[in-house]
Amino acid sequence: MSMRQVVLDTETTGLEPELGHRIIEIGCVEMVDRRFTHNNFHYYLNPDREIDPGAIEIHGIKNEFLADKPRFEEIREPLLKYLDGAELIIHNAAFDIGFLDAELALAGIDVRIADMCGVIDSLQVARKLHPGQKNSLDALCKRYFIDNSQRTLHGALLDAEILADVYLAMTGGQTALNLEFDTHASNIARGAGDSPALRPGLNLVAIRTGEDDLELHQRWLDILQERSLF
């Protein structure tokens, strides 16, 4: 069964949805079996309120730019359809989920994001992998050699794209999980019977070491050990 993940980010008018702040941009990047599908979801939104000056300094989105953009209720249905059943990957998930739930409540929808999606907080993942270190998106890009040179300001879609690369790097790369492949490969490595080819045209050759090979290997290890003493 395929694994569908959506990397999500938002930009907002301020920091507190309970004080009436709203989402002004939402960006989503879809991956299926850890591969990008390019089926992304992106909208700028008219919040029907002023954006805090401090927020503009972070994302650069101004009130005038949003004047002709759709309101959240206009994109609510396609958004919920897009997110339904996906595993969400969000950096500092409580922030974005809080705003999404607040927007749904304002629209009179008795649904919460966590009821329809699994949620992975990539910030918590990073903190477990790198305790005591900076784990902002910029810091993780530097740590994993991911290009974020276009990120002069925050942007929901750009940040979601960067976060997708960071998450894949943190969790093992852009590799589809295939347990059947792993089972065949491990059986072949153990010499467990005649295993069918993993794909047509692929011939696997098992090479086993002999006593002479093991003796040469041990001699080489002894030489390395002697050299390491100096």
C-alpha positions in Angstrom: 0.0 0.0 0.0 1.4 3.4 -1.0 2.3 5.9 1.7 1.0 9.4 1.0 2.7 12.3 2.8 2.0 16.0 2.6 4.6 18.5 3.7 2.7 21.6 4.9 3.5 25.2 5.9 1.5 28.4 6.4 2.1 32.1 6.7 -0.2 34.2 8.9 -1.1 37.7 10.0 0.4 37.2 13.4 1.1 34.5 16.0 -2.1 33.9 17.9 -5.2 32.5 16.2 -7.1 33.0 19.5 -6.6 36.8 19.0 -8.1 36.7 15.5 -5.0 36.2 13.4 -5.6 34.4 10.1 -3.8 32.3 7.5 -2.6 34.3 4.5 -0.7 31.6 2.6 -0.8 27.8 2.6 1.7 25.6 0.8 1.6 21.8 0.5 4.0 19.4 -1.2 2.9 15.9 -1.9 5.1 12.8 -1.7 4.0 9.2 -2.4 6.3 6.5 -1.1 8.8 9.3 -0.4 8.9 10.5 -4.0 7.7 13.9 -5.1 4.5 13.8 -7.2 4.4 17.5 -8.1 0.7 17.5 -7.1 1.2 20.5 -4.8 -1.4 22.8 -3.2 -0.8 26.5 -2.9 -2.9 29.6 -2.2 -2.6 33.1 -1.0 -5.6 34.1 1.1 -7.4 37.3 2.0 -7.6 37.4 5.8 -10.1 40.3 6.0 -7.8 42.0 8.6 -4.5 43.8 8.8 -1.2 41.9 8.9 1.0 42.7 11.9 4.1 44.7 10.9 6.3 42.1 12.6 4.8 39.3 10.5 5.4 41.3 7.3 9.1 41.5 8.2 9.2 37.7 8.3 7.3 36.8 5.2 7.1 40.1 3.2 3.4 39.6 2.3 1.5 42.9 2.4 -2.2 43.7 2.8 -2.5 45.2 -0.7 -1.2 42.0 -2.4 -3.9 39.9 -0.7 -6.9 42.2 -1.5 -8.0 40.2 -4.5 -7.1 36.7 -3.2 -9.7 34.1 -2.2 -10.8 33.7 1.4 -10.2 30.6 3.3 -13.8 29.4 3.0 -13.4 29.5 -0.8 -10.6 27.0 -0.7 -11.8 25.0 2.3 -13.3 22.1 0.4 -10.4 21.4 -2.0 -8.0 21.8 0.9 -9.8 19.2 3.0 -10.1 16.8 0.1 -6.4 17.3 -0.6 -5.3 16.6 3.0 -7.8 13.8 3.8 -6.0 10.7 4.9 -2.5 12.0 4.3 0.3 11.9 6.8 1.3 15.6 7.4 4.9 16.7 7.9 5.1 20.1 9.6 7.9 22.0 11.3 6.6 23.1 14.7 3.2 21.4 13.9 1.3 22.9 16.8 1.5 26.3 15.2 0.1 25.4 11.8 -2.4 22.9 13.1 -3.7 25.5 15.5 -4.3 28.0 12.7 -5.9 25.4 10.4 -8.3 24.3 13.2 -9.1 27.9 14.0 -9.9 28.6 10.3 -12.2 25.5 10.1 -14.0 26.6 13.3 -14.5 30.1 11.9 -16.0 28.4 8.8 -18.4 26.5 11.0 -16.8 23.1 10.2 -16.7 20.7 13.1 -13.6 18.9 11.9 -10.0 19.0 13.3 -7.0 18.3 11.2 -5.7 15.6 13.6 -9.0 13.7 13.1 -8.4 13.3 9.4 -4.6 13.2 9.1 -1.6 11.8 10.9 0.8 14.5 11.9 4.6 14.3 12.1 6.3 17.3 13.7 9.7 17.5 11.9 11.0 19.9 14.6 10.5 17.1 17.2 12.2 14.6 14.9 15.2 17.0 14.5 15.4 17.6 18.3 15.7 13.9 18.9 18.3 13.5 16.2 20.3 16.6 17.2 19.6 17.3 20.9 20.9 20.6 22.2 21.5 22.0 18.7 19.7 24.6 16.6 16.9 22.9 14.6 15.4 25.8 12.7 14.8 25.1 9.0 17.8 27.2 8.1 20.0 25.4 10.6 18.9 22.0 9.2 19.5 23.1 5.7 23.1 23.9 6.6 23.5 20.6 8.5 22.2 18.5 5.6 23.7 20.6 2.8 20.4 21.6 1.3 20.2 24.8 -0.8 18.1 27.4 0.8 19.6 30.4 -1.0 16.2 31.5 -2.3 14.8 31.7 1.2 15.5 35.4 1.8 12.0 35.6 3.3 9.6 32.9 4.6 7.1 31.6 2.1 4.7 28.7 2.7 5.3 26.8 -0.6 9.0 27.4 -0.7 9.4 26.4 2.9 7.3 23.3 2.4 9.6 22.3 -0.6 12.7 22.9 1.5 11.3 21.1 4.5 10.5 18.1 2.3 14.1 17.9 1.3 15.2 18.3 4.9 12.8 15.6 6.2 13.9 13.1 3.5 17.6 13.8 4.5 16.8 13.4 8.2 15.0 10.1 7.7 17.1 8.3 5.2 16.7 9.9 1.7 14.3 9.7 -1.1 13.8 5.9 -1.1 10.6 4.1 -1.5 10.0 1.6 1.3 9.6 -1.9 -0.1 9.5 -4.7 2.5 9.2 -7.4 -0.1 12.5 -6.2 -1.7 14.2 -6.2 1.7 13.0 -9.7 2.4 14.3 -11.1 -0.9 17.6 -9.3 -0.5 18.1 -10.6 3.1 17.3 -14.1 2.0 19.8 -13.9 -0.8 22.5 -12.5 1.5 21.9 -15.5 3.9 21.9 -18.0 1.0 18.3 -19.0 1.9 17.3 -21.1 -1.1 16.7 -20.0 -4.6 15.2 -16.6 -4.5 13.5 -15.2 -7.7 15.0 -12.2 -9.4 14.0 -8.9 -7.9 13.1 -7.6 -11.3 13.2 -9.1 -14.8 16.7 -9.2 -16.3 18.5 -8.9 -12.9 20.9 -11.7 -12.2 22.3 -11.8 -8.7 25.7 -13.5 -8.0 26.5 -14.6 -4.5 30.2 -14.3 -3.7 31.3 -16.2 -0.6 34.6 -15.7 1.2 37.0 -18.6 1.7 39.6 -19.3 4.4 42.4 -17.6 2.4 40.3 -14.4 2.0 39.6 -14.3 5.7 43.3 -14.8 6.5 44.3 -11.9 4.2 41.6 -9.7 5.7 42.8 -10.4 9.2 46.4 -9.6 8.2 45.3 -6.3 6.7 43.5 -5.4 9.9 46.6 -6.2 11.9 48.6 -3.8 9.7 46.1 -1.1 10.2 46.2 -1.6 13.9 49.9 -1.3 14.0 49.8 1.9 11.9 47.2 3.4 14.2 49.6 3.2 17.2 51.7 6.1 15.7 
